[in-house]
Amino acid sequence: MTEDQREPNIETADAEEAPQYGLGPFSIREVALMGTWLVAFVVSFFPIYGEIGRGPSVWSNGIDWVLTIGVPTAAVFLIVLRRLSPQGIRRVGSLGIDQFASVAFSVSTVLWLTMIWNSFITLANQRFFAATWVVWVEFFLMLAGVLLTVFAPFIAPFAQDFSGRPEVVAHRSARPVRPVTPRPVAQPRAEAASEGAAYGAYPDYAPPAAPAAPAPYEAAGDTGVAAPAASEPLREDRGATEAAYTEATPLTPEAETPATAETTAIETEAWESAQAPASSAAEDSAAPAAQPRHQAFWALVPEERDVVDEIGIPVFRISPTAWALVIEDRGDVFVVRHEDGRIGYLHDVSGVTRG
């Protein structure tokens, strides 16, 4: 149906709504309800038990007056205030004023009926009817209030008061409830339990291996020659050896050549034997460091998502306004680490941007 087809129907519906007449600003139903309440309010000051003039009224019988006549009085006051100040109070909690009046007169009717029922029980046991005529009058007046509030939309003279009212958005407590989503349950993993025993508080996080420190020079075990600790002591030892050899042997070309060659051979052998264990130790320690257990990266989600623990309880949330550190990629699950050290699982990895 197009807009042109709907507009004539709306105009026809507005034309079918007959004007509502009443007494001043009040409708016929509201005037009848206010008259019923006024009579009930005056009668409530008469005794409800015992002899007239001696027994207690509903106002002096504890807090019975609150629900029997007090709440209906508040409902009628709100109906009057709604007509005199349309922008004033329009609801009581999640109830509209007419709904509140329906509840008020219904509860009051039940309480007056309870007094009559208890009086019949007293009559059966003690041959004495405790309630006075006030209780009967109040019961029928409140029952009339129920007809003017609860059943008024179905009674022809009063139904006009409810037709043609403008539609408004319902209170949030009166709207349909939201569906409940089952909490996701994480699948148990034996690997996570074993890693937790090995690494402590965070079972799914393996700390990367620390880089190996350079090994100091040590004595060679198989050659029997001590390796020098640094280059300066080596130069001093070499100078002392050459000085001692010069004093014992004249500096001739024939005598100098064998001593120099022998000293150089000893130094070279000592350096090679000392550097070989250090090189092999550095290679062995660098091998596991070159292959980290987890490749961490930064991730950015398109919307806010929950990061949960192993049993599915949310630990923290990540938002599209900040990058999150992923310490392990398991395909359909990311292991995410928070700034404060908390670690959880991100099950929804769709649309994640890797940084």
C-alpha positions as CSV (number, residue, x, y, z in Angstrom):
1,M,0.0,0.0,0.0
2,T,1.4,3.4,-1.0
3,E,1.4,6.6,0.9
4,D,-1.4,8.1,-1.2
5,Q,-3.5,5.1,-0.4
6,R,-2.9,5.3,3.4
7,E,-3.6,9.1,3.7
8,P,-7.3,8.8,2.8
9,N,-7.7,6.0,5.3
10,I,-6.2,8.1,8.1
11,E,-8.5,11.1,7.2
12,T,-11.5,8.7,7.2
13,A,-10.5,7.4,10.6
14,D,-10.2,10.9,12.0
15,A,-13.5,11.8,10.6
16,E,-15.2,8.8,12.2
17,E,-14.1,9.9,15.7
18,A,-17.0,11.8,17.1
19,P,-16.3,14.8,19.4
20,Q,-16.2,13.9,23.1
21,Y,-18.4,16.0,25.3
22,G,-18.2,16.2,29.1
23,L,-18.5,18.6,32.1
24,G,-15.9,21.3,31.7
25,P,-12.4,19.7,31.0
26,F,-13.5,16.4,32.4
27,S,-15.2,13.5,30.5
28,I,-18.4,11.7,31.6
29,R,-16.4,8.8,32.9
30,E,-14.1,11.0,35.0
31,V,-17.0,12.9,36.5
32,A,-18.7,9.7,37.5
33,L,-15.5,8.4,39.0
34,M,-14.9,11.6,41.0
35,G,-18.5,11.5,42.3
36,T,-18.1,7.9,43.4
37,W,-14.9,8.7,45.2
38,L,-16.4,11.7,46.9
39,V,-19.2,9.7,48.4
40,A,-16.8,6.9,49.5
41,F,-14.5,9.5,51.1
42,V,-17.3,11.0,53.2
43,V,-18.7,7.6,54.3
44,S,-15.2,6.5,55.3
45,F,-15.3,8.7,58.4
46,F,-18.2,6.7,59.9
47,P,-17.4,3.6,62.1
48,I,-16.8,0.4,60.3
49,Y,-17.2,-1.8,63.4
50,G,-19.5,-1.7,66.5
51,E,-22.2,0.9,67.1
52,I,-22.4,4.1,65.1
53,G,-20.7,6.9,67.0
54,R,-18.6,4.6,69.2
55,G,-16.7,2.2,66.9
56,P,-13.5,3.0,65.0
57,S,-13.5,4.4,61.5
58,V,-11.2,3.2,58.8
59,W,-8.9,6.2,59.5
60,S,-8.4,5.2,63.1
61,N,-8.1,1.4,62.5
62,G,-4.4,1.1,62.1
63,I,-3.1,1.6,58.5
64,D,-6.2,0.1,56.9
65,W,-6.9,3.5,55.4
66,V,-3.9,3.4,53.1
67,L,-5.2,0.9,50.6
68,T,-8.9,1.1,51.4
69,I,-9.4,4.9,50.7
70,G,-5.9,6.5,50.6
71,V,-4.7,5.0,47.3
72,P,-8.0,5.6,45.5
73,T,-7.9,9.2,46.7
74,A,-4.4,9.5,45.1
75,A,-5.7,8.0,41.9
76,V,-8.6,10.5,41.6
77,F,-6.2,13.4,42.4
78,L,-3.9,12.3,39.5
79,I,-6.9,12.1,37.1
80,V,-7.8,15.7,38.0
81,L,-4.2,16.9,37.7
82,R,-3.9,15.3,34.3
83,R,-6.8,17.4,32.9
84,L,-5.7,20.6,34.6
85,S,-1.9,20.2,33.8
86,P,-1.5,17.9,30.7
87,Q,2.3,18.3,30.9
88,G,2.5,17.3,34.6
89,I,2.6,13.8,36.0
90,R,1.6,11.3,33.3
91,R,2.4,8.0,34.9
92,V,3.1,6.3,38.3
93,G,6.2,4.2,37.8
94,S,5.6,2.2,34.6
95,L,1.8,2.5,35.0
96,G,-0.3,5.1,33.3
97,I,-2.7,7.1,35.4
98,D,-5.7,5.1,34.2
99,Q,-3.8,1.9,34.9
100,F,-2.9,3.1,38.4
101,A,-6.5,4.0,39.1
102,S,-7.6,0.5,38.0
103,V,-5.2,-1.1,40.4
104,A,-6.1,1.3,43.2
105,F,-9.9,0.6,43.1
106,S,-9.4,-3.1,42.5
107,V,-7.2,-3.5,45.6
108,S,-9.6,-1.4,47.7
109,T,-12.6,-3.5,46.6
110,V,-10.8,-6.7,47.7
111,L,-10.0,-5.2,51.1
112,W,-13.6,-4.1,51.8
113,L,-14.7,-7.5,50.7
114,T,-12.3,-9.1,53.2
115,M,-13.9,-7.1,56.0
116,I,-17.3,-8.4,55.0
117,W,-16.0,-12.0,54.8
118,N,-14.4,-11.8,58.2
119,S,-17.7,-10.4,59.6
120,F,-19.6,-13.5,58.3
121,I,-17.0,-15.7,59.9
122,T,-17.6,-13.9,63.2
123,L,-21.3,-14.3,62.7
124,A,-21.0,-18.0,62.2
125,N,-18.8,-18.5,65.3
126,Q,-20.1,-15.9,67.8
127,R,-23.5,-15.0,66.4
128,F,-22.4,-11.4,65.9
129,F,-21.9,-9.5,62.7
130,A,-19.1,-7.0,63.4
131,A,-19.2,-4.9,60.2
132,T,-21.5,-1.9,59.9
133,W,-23.3,-0.5,56.9
134,V,-20.3,1.6,56.1
135,V,-18.4,-1.5,54.9
136,W,-21.2,-2.5,52.6
137,V,-21.5,1.0,51.1
138,E,-17.7,1.3,50.7
139,F,-17.5,-2.1,49.0
140,F,-20.2,-1.2,46.4
141,L,-18.7,2.2,45.8
142,M,-15.3,0.7,45.1
143,L,-16.8,-1.9,42.9
144,A,-18.4,0.9,40.9
145,G,-14.9,2.4,40.7
146,V,-13.6,-0.8,39.2
147,L,-16.3,-0.7,36.5
148,L,-15.3,2.9,35.7
149,T,-11.6,2.1,35.4
150,V,-11.0,-1.6,34.5
151,F,-14.2,-2.3,32.5
152,A,-14.8,1.2,31.2
153,P,-13.3,0.5,27.7
154,F,-15.9,-2.1,27.2
155,I,-18.9,-0.1,28.4
156,A,-20.5,2.0,25.6
157,P,-21.0,5.4,27.4
158,F,-17.4,5.4,28.8
159,A,-15.5,3.7,25.9
160,Q,-15.3,7.0,24.1
161,D,-12.9,8.3,26.7
162,F,-10.3,5.7,25.5
163,S,-10.8,5.9,21.7
164,G,-8.7,8.3,19.5
165,R,-6.0,8.8,22.1
166,P,-2.5,9.6,20.6
167,E,0.0,6.8,20.6
168,V,3.1,7.3,22.7
169,V,6.2,5.2,23.4
170,A,5.7,2.7,26.2
171,H,7.7,2.9,29.4
172,R,10.8,0.7,29.4
173,S,9.3,-1.4,32.2
174,A,6.2,-2.0,30.0
175,R,8.0,-3.0,26.9
176,P,8.6,-6.6,25.8
177,V,11.5,-8.3,27.5
178,R,14.8,-8.9,25.8
179,P,15.7,-12.5,24.9
180,V,18.3,-14.2,27.1
181,T,21.4,-15.5,25.3
182,P,23.1,-18.7,26.8
183,R,26.5,-18.0,28.2
184,P,29.3,-19.5,26.0
185,V,31.1,-22.5,27.5
186,A,34.8,-22.9,26.7
187,Q,36.0,-26.4,25.7
188,P,38.5,-27.9,28.2
189,R,42.0,-28.4,26.8
190,A,44.5,-30.8,28.3
191,E,47.3,-28.8,26.7
192,A,46.2,-25.7,28.6
193,A,46.3,-27.6,31.9
194,S,49.8,-29.0,31.3
195,E,51.1,-25.5,30.3
196,G,49.5,-24.0,33.4
197,A,51.4,-26.4,35.7
198,A,54.6,-25.5,33.9
199,Y,54.3,-21.7,33.7
200,G,52.1,-20.8,36.8
201,A,49.3,-18.3,36.8
202,Y,48.8,-18.0,33.1
203,P,48.6,-21.6,31.6
204,D,48.3,-20.5,28.0
205,Y,51.2,-18.1,28.0
206,A,54.8,-19.3,27.5
207,P,57.4,-16.6,28.3
208,P,59.9,-16.1,25.5
209,A,63.5,-17.3,26.2
210,A,65.9,-14.7,27.4
211,P,68.8,-13.9,25.1
212,A,72.0,-15.7,26.2
213,A,74.7,-13.5,27.7
214,P,78.2,-13.8,26.2
215,A,80.2,-16.5,27.9
216,P,83.5,-15.3,29.4
217,Y,86.7,-16.9,28.3
218,E,87.6,-20.0,30.2
219,A,90.6,-22.3,30.4
220,A,90.8,-24.9,27.6
221,G,90.4,-28.3,29.1
222,D,92.0,-30.6,26.4
223,T,95.0,-28.5,25.2
224,G,96.5,-27.8,28.6
225,V,97.2,-24.2,27.6
226,A,95.6,-21.4,29.6
227,A,93.6,-18.9,27.5
228,P,94.3,-15.2,28.1
229,A,91.5,-13.2,29.8
230,A,92.0,-10.1,27.7
231,S,94.2,-8.6,25.0
232,E,96.3,-6.3,27.3
233,P,97.7,-9.2,29.6
234,L,98.6,-11.1,26.4
235,R,100.6,-8.2,25.1
236,E,102.4,-7.8,28.5
237,D,103.3,-11.6,28.6
238,R,104.5,-11.4,25.0
239,G,106.7,-8.4,25.8
240,A,108.2,-10.0,28.9
241,T,109.0,-13.2,27.0
242,E,110.7,-11.3,24.2
243,A,112.7,-9.2,26.7
244,A,113.9,-12.3,28.6
245,Y,114.8,-14.1,25.3
246,T,116.7,-11.0,24.1
247,E,118.9,-10.9,27.2
248,A,119.8,-14.6,26.9
249,T,120.3,-14.6,23.1
250,P,121.9,-12.0,20.9
251,L,119.6,-10.3,18.5
252,T,120.6,-11.9,15.3
253,P,118.3,-12.7,12.4
254,E,119.1,-16.4,12.7
255,A,118.1,-16.5,16.4
256,E,115.1,-14.2,16.3
257,T,113.1,-16.0,13.7
258,P,112.5,-19.4,15.6
259,A,111.5,-17.7,18.9
260,T,109.0,-15.4,17.2
261,A,107.5,-18.3,15.2
262,E,107.2,-20.4,18.3
263,T,105.5,-17.7,20.4
264,T,103.0,-16.9,17.6
265,A,102.1,-20.6,17.3
266,I,101.4,-20.9,21.0
267,E,99.2,-17.8,21.1
268,T,97.3,-18.8,18.0
269,E,96.6,-22.3,19.4
270,A,95.5,-20.8,22.8
271,W,93.1,-18.3,21.2
272,E,91.5,-21.0,18.9
273,S,91.0,-23.4,21.8
274,A,89.4,-20.7,24.0
275,Q,87.1,-19.3,21.4
276,A,85.8,-22.7,20.2
277,P,83.8,-23.6,23.5
278,A,82.5,-20.0,23.7
279,S,81.2,-20.0,20.1
280,S,79.5,-23.4,20.5
281,A,77.8,-22.2,23.8
282,A,76.6,-19.0,22.2
283,E,75.1,-21.0,19.2
284,D,73.4,-23.5,21.5
285,S,71.8,-20.7,23.6
286,A,70.8,-18.7,20.6
287,A,69.1,-21.6,18.9
288,P,65.9,-21.7,21.2
289,A,65.8,-17.9,21.2
290,A,65.6,-17.8,17.4
291,Q,62.4,-20.0,17.6
292,P,59.9,-18.3,20.0
293,R,57.0,-20.3,21.2
294,H,54.3,-17.7,20.4
295,Q,54.4,-14.9,17.9
296,A,52.7,-11.9,19.5
297,F,51.0,-9.2,17.4
298,W,48.6,-6.2,17.9
299,A,44.9,-6.6,16.9
300,L,42.1,-4.1,16.5
301,V,38.4,-5.3,16.7
302,P,35.6,-3.6,14.7
303,E,33.3,-3.4,17.8
304,E,33.5,-4.0,21.5
305,R,33.9,-7.7,22.3
306,D,34.3,-9.7,25.5
307,V,37.5,-11.6,26.4
308,V,36.5,-14.6,28.6
309,D,38.3,-17.1,30.7
310,E,38.4,-20.9,30.3
311,I,34.8,-21.3,31.6
312,G,33.3,-18.4,29.6
313,I,33.2,-15.8,32.3
314,P,34.1,-12.3,30.9
315,V,37.4,-11.0,32.2
316,F,37.7,-7.7,30.3
317,R,36.5,-6.0,27.1
318,I,38.4,-4.7,24.1
319,S,37.2,-1.9,22.0
320,P,37.8,-0.6,18.5
321,T,39.5,2.5,20.0
322,A,42.6,0.8,21.3
323,W,44.9,-2.0,20.1
324,A,45.0,-5.3,22.0
325,L,48.0,-7.5,22.4
326,V,47.5,-11.0,21.1
327,I,50.1,-13.4,22.5
328,E,48.9,-16.5,20.7
329,D,46.8,-17.2,17.6
330,R,44.9,-20.5,17.8
331,G,43.0,-20.0,14.5
332,D,39.5,-19.5,15.8
333,V,40.5,-18.2,19.2
334,F,43.0,-15.4,20.2
335,V,44.8,-15.4,23.5
336,V,44.7,-11.7,24.5
337,R,46.7,-10.0,27.3
338,H,45.4,-6.9,29.1
339,E,47.6,-3.9,30.1
340,D,47.3,-5.0,33.8
341,G,48.5,-8.6,33.0
342,R,45.2,-10.4,32.8
343,I,44.9,-13.0,30.0
344,G,41.7,-14.3,28.4
345,Y,40.3,-15.8,25.2
346,L,38.7,-13.9,22.3
347,H,36.3,-16.3,20.6
348,D,35.0,-13.9,18.0
349,V,37.9,-13.2,15.7
350,S,36.0,-12.1,12.6
351,G,37.0,-8.7,11.1
352,V,40.0,-8.3,13.3
353,T,42.7,-6.0,11.9
354,R,46.3,-7.2,12.6
355,G,48.9,-4.6,13.4
